[in-house]
Each structure stands twice: as structure tokens, then as C-alpha cells.
Amino acid sequence: MAWTRPSGRQAHELRPVRFERRFTRFAAGSVLAHCGETQVLCTVTVQPGVPKFLEGSGQGWLTAEYRMLPSATPQRQAREFMKLSGRTQEIQRLIGRSLRAALDMKALGERTLTVDADVLQADAGTRTTAITGGYVALCDAIAYLLSTGELEASPLRHQIAAVSVGLLHGEAFLDLDYPEDVAAEIDFNVVMTEELALIELQGTAEEGSFSRTQLNQLLDIAETGIGELLKLQQQALRSS
């Protein structure tokens, strides 16, 4: 029996995606990223200096922090303070790795960019929304550094976007919402550049195993979705 999407979308169709830029006042870059019912506030702040392992290297650094507000899900989740869950640590490392791939760290110089991803509302895809929205916020932060003269040339070298894909009843689906994420036999998070080169591929079979053919199906549909997300990012960045 074929899977029927609760949203009525086609298998290859993204949820509605939009980016509200300059959402907060004080961050160098800030974007409220919407992906269907998922909403993630992505902000980028700039600080002089780098971690000790980079001091004196002339290279910059980008790190990320990820949190989910207590009311982001139907049942309240306790705030994470000093001890972060393994899930939170894994997600913020993924965001950091993905967005570091966008930058020439030598061109950034010895300063640190911190990307904060705060989930206001979760309907699956929070980490991919954080990466895709975080890139837009990162572009605005770099534009700010250029406009103030702190940077002479842009360190941006790649455009980055991410999407989830999954196999439900043997068929590949793009951009899973929560009911689909729970039901998927296989689900992946895929991060790519503007050249559709892979940065990261996170995936697992929830039941049993999967074949190389199924993996190729998932990557094909992920490429389609990321191509659309790249265009949406560009459109948002061109807007005033």
C-alpha cells in the first residue's frame, strides 16, 4: 500500500519554505527560517579571537549552538542547562560542520562566528532547517562585516543547504514532517553545496537494512530538494 502524505504533497515536494531576515536587532545576521510548521531562529554573532588551538594561525572559526524551546513540541520539554543531551550535542556539531564548509577560514581572520539555532516550533526537520536558515544568517553577518570594513573580502566560498529524506512503504519522500519522520523505514539528513557536492550524509534504517538502490533513490530526491532550497536562499538574500 502506497504512503499518502498527510499534507497532500507530492513525494518530491518541499514544505513551504521562507526566510524572515533581520529578525532580531543586535545579531550581525538573523533569520527566522520557516519549513512548513517548523520554525527555527538562526542568529550569527561575531567575536574577536579564536579557540586556543587556532591562536596565531591567522584562521577564523565557526561554531554552533542548538536549543529547543520548552513549548516547541506538544509536550513541554525541560530546558537544557549545563548538561546537554547527546542529541543536542550531535545536532549542534552537525550545524557547525556544515556551515564551516561555507567559509575560507584564512579569509575570515582570527575571529569567531557563533551560529545560534533556537527552535521555536518543531514539526521535524529542525536540524536541516537550522542549517539552511543558518546559511542565510551567515551571509548577512558577512555582509555586515564587509560594510563596516572589518573584512576586506568575503570569506564565503560555498552555498550550503540541507534537507531530510525518507523511505515510506518503499518509496522515497522529500522533506519529512513529523508523522512521516516517525513512520519512515529509512531516514536521512543530507547537506550539500551549490554544486550538489555532499558535505554530510546522516542516515539509518529504523527497521532492517536498505540497499544501494534505495540509497541512490534517496540521494536523487535530496538533490532535487536542495536545488530548490538553494534558489529560495538566493531569492531571500536578493530581497531588501
Protein Blocks (a to p, Z undefined) as FASTA:
>chain_A
ZZddfklpafklccdddddehkbfklmbdcdddehjbccdddddddedidfklgonlpac
ddddddddfklpmbdcdddfkbccfklmmmmmmmmmmmmmmpcfklnopaddddddddfb
dgehklmmmmmmmmmmmmmmmmmmmmnopafbdfbfbdcdddddddeehiacehiafklm
mmpmbdcdddddfkopafbdcdddfehcadfklmmmmmmmmmmmmmmmmmmmmmmmmpZZ
